[in-house]
């Protein structure tokens, strides 16, 4: 498949299909699907961000929808 990029990514979108499309594109770019987490809204994303920070495992990238 190519080079695998080991970055922790958070995908935030209220539409499940959009989350899946973003993840497919990230996978095609070489990002490890095992390191990608999803959140359906901003509140859940903030919870995941806080938890990751407390565990000293912060996200490298957050992708969120703007609508």
C-alpha positions as CSV (number, residue, x, y, z in Angstrom):
1,X,0.0,0.0,0.0
2,X,2.9,2.4,0.6
3,X,4.2,4.2,3.6
4,X,2.1,4.1,6.7
5,X,1.8,7.4,8.7
6,X,1.6,6.8,12.4
7,X,-0.3,9.9,13.6
8,X,-3.2,10.0,16.1
9,X,-6.2,11.6,14.3
10,X,-9.6,12.7,15.5
11,X,-12.4,13.0,12.9
12,X,-15.4,15.1,14.1
13,X,-18.6,15.1,12.0
14,X,-22.2,14.6,12.8
15,X,-22.8,12.6,9.6
16,X,-21.5,9.1,9.9
17,X,-21.1,8.8,6.1
18,X,-18.8,11.9,6.1
19,X,-16.7,10.4,8.9
20,X,-16.3,7.2,6.8
21,X,-15.4,9.1,3.7
22,X,-12.7,11.1,5.5
23,X,-11.3,8.0,7.0
24,X,-11.1,6.2,3.6
25,X,-9.2,9.2,2.2
26,X,-6.9,9.3,5.2
27,X,-6.2,5.5,4.7
28,X,-5.4,6.1,1.0
29,X,-2.9,8.8,2.1
30,X,-1.2,6.2,4.3
31,X,-2.6,7.0,7.7
32,X,-3.1,4.1,10.1
33,X,-6.8,3.5,10.5
34,X,-6.1,2.0,14.0
35,X,-4.9,5.5,15.1
36,X,-8.1,7.3,14.0
37,X,-10.9,8.0,16.4
38,X,-14.3,9.5,15.6
39,X,-16.6,11.9,17.4
40,X,-20.2,12.8,16.4
41,X,-20.1,16.4,17.8
42,X,-17.9,19.0,19.4
43,X,-18.8,18.0,23.0
44,X,-17.7,14.4,22.4
45,X,-14.6,15.6,20.6
46,X,-13.6,17.8,23.6
47,X,-14.0,14.8,25.9
48,X,-11.7,12.7,23.7
49,X,-9.2,15.6,23.4
50,X,-9.2,16.0,27.2
51,X,-8.8,12.3,27.9
52,X,-6.0,12.0,25.3
53,X,-4.2,14.9,26.9
54,X,-4.5,13.5,30.4
55,X,-3.1,10.1,29.2
56,X,-0.2,12.0,27.5
57,X,-1.3,10.7,24.1
58,X,-2.6,13.9,22.4
59,X,-4.0,13.9,18.9
60,X,-1.7,15.0,16.1
61,X,-4.5,16.2,13.9
62,X,-8.2,17.0,14.3
63,X,-10.4,17.2,11.3
64,X,-13.9,18.6,11.9
65,X,-16.8,19.7,9.8
66,X,-17.7,23.4,9.8
67,X,-21.5,23.2,9.4
